Amino acid sequence: MNKKYFPGFWEVIGGNLESGEDFEDSVIREVSEEINCKIKNLEHLHSRVMYLDGLMYITVAYYGELFSEPIFNKEEISEIKWITEDELEKFVFCPGDKELLKLGFEKL
């Protein structure tokens, strides 16, 4: 796997909105592509803007419940791990992802 930005960093599941998709459809598709699961009870968690190489990226984060245990797609991601809130500091995350995870833990 060869990532342009932040290779070797841990990150939350995500991707790009495709033409004609709404945010919820994008979350459902990305979860299916990356960890082969269906997700239900989606709720908006947070939105943010980040700039990289002169481009603006908008993140719209959701949380929900998985129907089954994840089986990760090795072409999409290299490793998957469940962590607790206490373990957040042990990992190097892509910018902003640790903050999203903290917000998610507040919802549990």
Contacts in CASP RR format, 6 or more apart in sequence:
PFRMAT RR
TARGET T0000
AUTHOR 0000-0000-0000
METHOD contacts of the structure
MODEL  1
MNKKYFPGFWEVIGGNLESGEDFEDSVIREVSEEINCKIKNLEHLHSRVM
YLDGLMYITVAYYGELFSEPIFNKEEISEIKWITEDELEKFVFCPGDKEL
LKLGFEKL
1 75 0 8 1.000
1 77 0 8 1.000
1 78 0 8 1.000
5 52 0 8 1.000
5 94 0 8 1.000
6 94 0 8 1.000
6 95 0 8 1.000
8 92 0 8 1.000
9 92 0 8 1.000
9 93 0 8 1.000
9 94 0 8 1.000
10 81 0 8 1.000
10 91 0 8 1.000
10 92 0 8 1.000
10 93 0 8 1.000
10 94 0 8 1.000
10 97 0 8 1.000
11 93 0 8 1.000
11 94 0 8 1.000
11 97 0 8 1.000
12 61 0 8 1.000
12 97 0 8 1.000
12 100 0 8 1.000
12 101 0 8 1.000
13 30 0 8 1.000
13 31 0 8 1.000
13 34 0 8 1.000
13 35 0 8 1.000
14 27 0 8 1.000
14 30 0 8 1.000
14 34 0 8 1.000
15 26 0 8 1.000
15 30 0 8 1.000
16 26 0 8 1.000
17 23 0 8 1.000
17 26 0 8 1.000
18 26 0 8 1.000
18 29 0 8 1.000
21 29 0 8 1.000
23 44 0 8 1.000
23 60 0 8 1.000
23 62 0 8 1.000
24 42 0 8 1.000
24 62 0 8 1.000
27 39 0 8 1.000
27 42 0 8 1.000
27 62 0 8 1.000
28 38 0 8 1.000
28 39 0 8 1.000
28 42 0 8 1.000
31 37 0 8 1.000
31 38 0 8 1.000
31 39 0 8 1.000
31 66 0 8 1.000
32 38 0 8 1.000
33 73 0 8 1.000
33 76 0 8 1.000
34 72 0 8 1.000
34 73 0 8 1.000
34 76 0 8 1.000
34 77 0 8 1.000
35 66 0 8 1.000
35 70 0 8 1.000
35 71 0 8 1.000
35 72 0 8 1.000
35 73 0 8 1.000
35 77 0 8 1.000
35 80 0 8 1.000
36 70 0 8 1.000
36 71 0 8 1.000
36 72 0 8 1.000
36 73 0 8 1.000
37 66 0 8 1.000
37 67 0 8 1.000
37 68 0 8 1.000
37 69 0 8 1.000
37 70 0 8 1.000
37 71 0 8 1.000
38 66 0 8 1.000
38 67 0 8 1.000
38 68 0 8 1.000
39 64 0 8 1.000
39 65 0 8 1.000
39 66 0 8 1.000
39 67 0 8 1.000
40 64 0 8 1.000
40 65 0 8 1.000
40 67 0 8 1.000
41 64 0 8 1.000
41 65 0 8 1.000
42 62 0 8 1.000
42 63 0 8 1.000
42 64 0 8 1.000
43 62 0 8 1.000
43 63 0 8 1.000
43 64 0 8 1.000
43 107 0 8 1.000
44 60 0 8 1.000
44 61 0 8 1.000
44 62 0 8 1.000
45 61 0 8 1.000
45 62 0 8 1.000
45 63 0 8 1.000
45 100 0 8 1.000
45 103 0 8 1.000
45 104 0 8 1.000
45 107 0 8 1.000
46 59 0 8 1.000
46 61 0 8 1.000
46 100 0 8 1.000
46 103 0 8 1.000
47 58 0 8 1.000
47 59 0 8 1.000
47 60 0 8 1.000
47 61 0 8 1.000
48 58 0 8 1.000
48 59 0 8 1.000
48 61 0 8 1.000
48 96 0 8 1.000
49 56 0 8 1.000
49 57 0 8 1.000
49 58 0 8 1.000
49 59 0 8 1.000
50 56 0 8 1.000
50 57 0 8 1.000
50 59 0 8 1.000
50 95 0 8 1.000
50 96 0 8 1.000
51 57 0 8 1.000
59 100 0 8 1.000
61 100 0 8 1.000
61 103 0 8 1.000
63 104 0 8 1.000
63 107 0 8 1.000
70 80 0 8 1.000
72 79 0 8 1.000
72 80 0 8 1.000
83 90 0 8 1.000
83 91 0 8 1.000
85 101 0 8 1.000
85 102 0 8 1.000
85 105 0 8 1.000
88 98 0 8 1.000
88 101 0 8 1.000
88 102 0 8 1.000
91 98 0 8 1.000
93 101 0 8 1.000
END
